[in-house]
Amino acid sequence: MGRRFTAPRLVVASHNAGKVREIADLLAAFAIDIVSAAELNLPEPDETGDSFIANAVLKAEAAVQGCGLPALADDSGIAVAALDDAPGIYSARWAGPERDFHAAMALVQEKLGQNPNRRAYFISVLALAWPNGHTECFEGRVHGEMIWPPRGEDGFGYDPMFLPDGYTQTFGEMAYDEKQRISHRAVAFQKLIDGCFRAP
């Protein structure tokens, strides 16, 4: 059981509008005022950690230091088995400074080539940091395959290239509510909610 979250306001330590929307929707049942790091003009810290956990903690704690409010950060990415789990923590960097995920998906395909092993998983680590220095972390994964060409215009990042196990639609084709129900972020959020937002 994690520490109970009782603050009235929470900063989502992200400048990614799609990610902020997903997080706000996942916490919609709780009476919390959600504000993004972008709205508070907080700078994006350099992600110098060597793991998803390290980067999530770094972002959450930087937001807390920047505004004095509790902060929630997500570090997420795609890990492709045949690429030794790359791009992994560098998933966003593969998209370059312009955040061109069409180019990032093309790079994944180029590196995979004709390799028949298309297995991959999305991973999300959530870090919830309090102003007193306490931080809790929660991890979620969803497994599937990388397909080519990408399909669908919804979602963001590598979603159009990822086909989750047991489904015929990519994350890029899937209805928003359906993706919210099964995604790596949804799995991590369920752990977060059970650990910190629901009464014991």
Stockholm file with secondary structure:
# STOCKHOLM 1.0

chainA/1-200         MGRRFTAPRLVVASHNAGKVREIADLLAAFAIDIVSAAELNLPEPDETGDSFIANAVLKAEAAVQGCGLPALADDSGIAVAALDDAPGIYSARWAGPERDFHAAMALVQEKLGQNPNRRAYFISVLALAWPNGHTECFEGRVHGEMIWPPRGEDGFGYDPMFLPDGYTQTFGEMAYDEKQRISHRAVAFQKLIDGCFRAP
#=GR chainA/1-200 SS CCCCCCCSEEEECCCCHHHHHHHHHHTTTSCCEEEETTTTTCCCCCCCCSSHHHHHHHHHHHHHHHHSSCEEEEEEEEEEGGGTTEEGGGTTGGGTTTTCHHHHHHHHHHHHTTCSCCEEEEEEEEEEECTTSCEEEEEEEEEEEECSSCCCSSSSTTGGGEEETTCSSCTTTSCHHHHHHHSHHHHHHHHHIIIIISCC
#=GC SS_cons         CCCCCCCSEEEECCCCHHHHHHHHHHTTTSCCEEEETTTTTCCCCCCCCSSHHHHHHHHHHHHHHHHSSCEEEEEEEEEEGGGTTEEGGGTTGGGTTTTCHHHHHHHHHHHHTTCSCCEEEEEEEEEEECTTSCEEEEEEEEEEEECSSCCCSSSSTTGGGEEETTCSSCTTTSCHHHHHHHSHHHHHHHHHIIIIISCC
//
